[in-house]
Amino acid sequence: MDSQQIMIESKLSRVREMREQISRLKAENLALRSELESLRAHFDIALLAAEDLRSGAELEIWDGWNLILGSKREAQDKAGLLRLAKSSGRRIWIVFDGKDENVFEDGLVRVSYTGGSGEHRADKFICDFLRMAKYLGLAGKVSVRTNDKGFLAQARQIVAKKR
């Protein structure tokens, strides 16, 4: 192989590497944009719930999938859980893990999907909201409904008063 061919091969190899890097960076950028959109939506949802608390309302946050799929099933499906929440007559926020972030309200019931990927997103989302409520001095107006004992202990620890 002559020197010119070696130079061409080297440059082609470098171009391939750069294309692969660009492809990886594009995927990373897309993931970060998606995460940013999800965080913005979470912030907006949390602000709505904070306004509910500031108006004097008490709020129950339900760990959606745990109440449907957990060992102590409280509903057979999402529609059943929504019916249960609506029949309570209380302000309830049902949080589900879900690939696409979404939120809707039905009377006193708010249902939201976390968006994103990974495990325990709803738990993390709820814990973040509890911390915010605690910082605002409103944690006493929030309760969590779940059958996950570890998560419930974590939620209680967050809102516990430190002396």
ABEGO torsion letter per residue (X at the ends): XBAAAAAAAAAAAAAAAAAAAAAAAAAAAAAAAAAAAAAAAAAAAAAAAAAAAAAGBBBBBBBAAAAAABABBABABAAAAAAAAAAAGBBBBBBBBBABBBBBBBEABBBBBAEEBEBGAAAAAAAAAAAAAAAAGAAAABBBBBABAAAAAAAAAAABBBX
